Amino acid sequence: MPDTPPDIQETQDNDVVSSSEEFDNLRGILADGVIGAAGGLVGTAMMTVVFLIAQSVGAFALTDFAILTELLGLTAYVPAVLFGFVIFLGGGMFPWPLLFASLKTYLPGESSPIEGAFFGAAMWTGFVLAFYTDQTGLSLVLYAVLTLVAHVVYGLGLGAVFDYFESRPDSIV
């Protein structure tokens, strides 16, 4: 910019350098990982409430989380339902928030919670098939609808935590 004095241009260049150094800061990367895990924990907690509602109407059983323990062949060594839920919680706290963070700019919506809702709906397509346990009739419809609601709620919670920390100056989410 020819009209700008050199000292102002130099200040702007230093701002660019300092913000790019922030992306390389290990502390910042770890903090963002904690934010993602917190978002996943909030989302999974909200999702679990919907699962409990689904269980109360007979559309889903929390004992279905034992499927995850069976896949690992650990049913003889650990409480199957509890261990399966811990695996499910770990997935909701670590890989899914990481995938959400890397895809959120490509998801529809103007805020992180709305983008999260679309992300949760996309994740539901795998869940609904993996955890299907021979429901039929109204039970099948309730299973499909309530598990979709659970995943949308997960995405809303995940996105809300991301949205909260996105505007904070020490976060690079």
N, C-alpha and C positions, 0 to 999 in steps of 0.2 A: 504494500500500500504506500504510494508515494507521498501522500499527505500526512501520514502518521510519523511522528518523530521516532528515531531509532530506539529510544529507551522504552517506549510503549510496546513496540514490536518485540523487543527482547523479553519483556514481562510476559507477553502472551506466549512466547515460545517456552519460557520456563514453566508456565501453567500446563502446557501440553506435556512437557517432559515429566512433571510431577504427577500428573494424572495417569500417564502410562506406567510410571514406576509403581503406582498403586496396584495395578493389575499383576505385577510381578512379585508383590509382597506376599510372602508365605502366610503371614498373620492374616491378611485380608482373605486369602483363599480358604484358610481354615475357618475363619469367621463365617464365610459364606456357606461352608459345609455344615456348620452348626445351625445356621439359619434354615438350610434345606431340611436337615434332620428335625428341627423343631416344627417346621411346616408339615412334614410328613407325620409327626407324632400328633399334631393337632388334627390333621385330616383323618388319620386312622382312628383317633378317638371319636370324632364325629361320625365316621362311617360305622363304627361299632355300635353306636346308639341306634342307627337305622337297622343294623343286623339284628339287634335285640328286639326291635319292633317286628321285623320280619319273622323272627323265631316265635314271637308271641301269637302270630296269626297262622303259624304252621307252614310258612313259605320257605324257611331256611333254618338250618340247625347249626349252631356253633360247633357241634361235634364234627361237622364237615371239615373243619380245619385239620382234623386228624389225617386227612388225605395227604397233606404236606409231609407229615411225619412218616407215613407209609411209603411215600416216594423215596425217602432216604433210608428206609429199612430200619428205623430206630424204634418201632412200636414196642419192642420187648424191653427196651432200656429206659425209656422216658415216658412221662404221661403224654399220651398221643395228642390230645386236644390242646393242652397247654403249650406243648412244644410247637405244634402246628401254628397256633396263634402267634407265638413269639417269632417264628419264621415269617409269618404274614406281616407282623408289625415291623420287622427288620426290612422287609421289602418296601413297605410303605414309607419308611424313614430314610432309606439310603438310595437305592437305584432309581426309584420312581421320581423323587424330587430332583435328582441329577438330570434325568431325562427331561423332566418338565423345564428345568432351567435352560437346558440347551435348545428346546423346541419352542419355548413360549413366544418368541417373536414371530413365529410362523403360525401360531394358533389364532383363530378368530376371537374377537373381543377387544375392548378398549381398556380393560383393566386386568390385572393379574387374577383376581377371583373368577372373572368370566372366562379367561383363557384356561384357568384351572378346571372349570366346569366342563369345558370341551375336552380337555385332557382326560379327566375322569371318565367321561362318556366313552372315549376311545379305549381306555383301559378295560372298561366293562365288557367289551366284546370278547376278550380272552377269559375273564373271570366267569362269565355266565356259562361258558362251555366247560371250563375246567371243574367247576364246583356243582354242576348239575347232578342231581341224585334221584332221577326217575320221578320227578314231580309231574303231575298230569292235571288237566282241567284248570280250575280256578287257582289251585296251588301253583301251577306252572306260570300262570299269568302274574300272580302276586310275586313269585320268585323273580321273574324277569323285571317287573316294574320296580320292586323294592331294592333289588341289587343295583339297578341302574340309578335309582335315587341315591343309594349309598355311595356310589362312585362319583356322582355329580357333587354330592356333599363333601366327599374327600377332596375333590379338586377345588371346591370353593374354599375350604379350610386351608389347603396348601397355598393357594393363590393369595388368600388374605394375609397370611404370614409373610409371603414374598412381598406383597404390596406394602405392608407396614414397614419392612426393612429396606425397601427399594429407595425410599426418599431419605434415608439416613445417610449422612456424609461419610461414615466410616465403612459402608457396605458397598460391594461392587456387584451385587446380584443383578 
